[in-house]
Amino acid sequence: MESEILVDVKNIKKSFGAIKAVDDISFQVRRGDIFGFLGPNGAGKSTAMKIITCFLEQDAGSVHVAGHDTLTESLAVRQKIGYLPESAPAYGEMTVTGFLQFVAEARNVADSAAAIARVVEMTGLERVVHQTVETLSKGFKRRVGLAQALIHDPEVLILDEPTDGLDPNQKALVQDLINRIARNKAIILSTHILDEVERVCNRALIISRGQMLVDSTPRELMGRAGNHNVIRLVLREPDKALADKISAQNWCERLVRQTETEWEIVPKDRANHLNQVMAMLEGREIESIAVLEGRLEELFREITEGVCA
Ligand SMILES: Nc1ncnc2c1ncn2[C@@H]1O[C@H](COP(=O)(O)OP(=O)(O)OP(=O)(O)O)[C@@H](O)[C@H]1O
């Protein structure tokens, strides 16, 4: 049985003067879903999220959150939603506990002490609760942002670029955290990074200039990125025999020689064949080898240029 629809967005539009920030977007997010909202700067992600969270009203279309209409039942919608905006509010001089207490009171949480204890434990903030927010690392600040979004135990979480500006370790921690809290909630998160969608999301929507380009699963999306799992190899010496051997592998779509010693190996299935290539390199001197990730920007360019749409 398919789980319950918690966010139902139908044909929403929003313009700012001549700019069509959101131009006819529709999607549904179910309980248990982590829904990735992908698009370059200015695509309309934040505007759509502000509409869902009742910070902005759409010009046309409808949004229902847990069955409540965002235009006519905004109070009920706000109670169901936790929101991490793109730039988390400052409140730098407050301690973590003080800030969470403030948010709990603003949200009318009945037992604020229990709620604070719950979100501190969930987001791993125990050792910094008495620190002021301004003294925390970026990763911890983001966790405080997540904790405040979770304080009233919402069914729907809206996270605007939750890992933006974090180092790889902090990114991984926040991604793990999102995965852990996903059970029983519907999560919508926006990002520029295709790889993040693969790691965290079970569905993804790509938007550009306010319009939907693709509504798909991350696996399918990664497969569409032309450079995903392409191996970039730089040898010390030219080696024609090796190029022929790699090209002859049944998984190899083509080997592109940028120069005699700089090659790009494109796998047919866009799977990772680094180990096979490494095995073939034994005894040879290599300058560098790297597996390309497949960036959203690349996929984006391909889709908008119609290469693989
Ligand atoms: N309040 C506003 N007034 C005028 N134009 C706006 C306003 N908010 C957004 N826009 C414009 O609407 C378009 C979509 O912006 P939006 O912030 O939703 O994009 P985004 O996908 O979230 O981008 P980013 O990744 O940069 O945050 C952009 O052209 C932006 O300049």
The ligand as an ORCA input file, in Angstrom:
! r2SCAN-3c Opt
* xyz 0 1
  N      11.065     38.813     -3.364
  C      11.470     38.779     -4.635
  N      11.359     39.848     -5.444
  C      11.753     39.797     -6.733
  N      12.296     38.714     -7.319
  C      12.448     37.614     -6.568
  C      12.054     37.573     -5.186
  N      12.330     36.345     -4.702
  C      12.879     35.629     -5.731
  N      12.938     36.396     -6.855
  C      13.435     35.959     -8.165
  O      12.747     34.770     -8.510
  C      13.621     33.823     -9.137
  C      13.651     32.538     -8.340
  O      14.325     32.764     -7.100
  P      14.504     31.653     -5.963
  O      15.184     32.309     -4.812
  O      13.204     30.988     -5.732
  O      15.511     30.624     -6.664
  P      16.361     29.432     -6.027
  O      16.195     28.273     -6.943
  O      15.980     29.227     -4.619
  O      17.833     29.988     -6.130
  P      19.037     29.914     -5.072
  O      19.617     28.567     -5.218
  O      19.945     30.993     -5.588
  O      18.464     30.213     -3.730
  C      14.976     34.512     -9.243
  O      15.045     35.111    -10.512
  C      14.919     35.572     -8.154
  O      15.727     36.676     -8.480
*
